[in-house]
Amino acid sequence: MFARLPKGQLLVESGAELDDMSRMVVATAIERHLALVEEPQPYHAEIGNLRTVDPFA
């Protein structure tokens, strides 16, 4: 799944690019059909099959 994440920049709120460790966490969540618990981030819209839960909502 890691290799199938969109190529190019996946940006977080600060404007930085998502690092490889975070990409692995995202890929694992998708592969195992889990929801990623994280505040809304710009890259969430770039990954169609990523389920997220805002811990502050």
GILIN-V917451 format. One line per field, one symbol per residue. phi: phi as a letter, one per 30 degrees, with the letter a starting at -180 (. if undefined). psi: psi as a letter, one per 30 degrees, with the letter a starting at -180 (. if undefined). A space follows every 10 residues. Layout:
BEGIN
phi=???
psi=???
END
This chain:
BEGIN
phi=.edcdedidc ccedjddddd dddddddddd dchccdcaee bededdcdcc cbbddcd
psi=eefflklakj klefflkkle eeeeeeeeee eghlkkjklk lefeffjegk klkjfg.
END
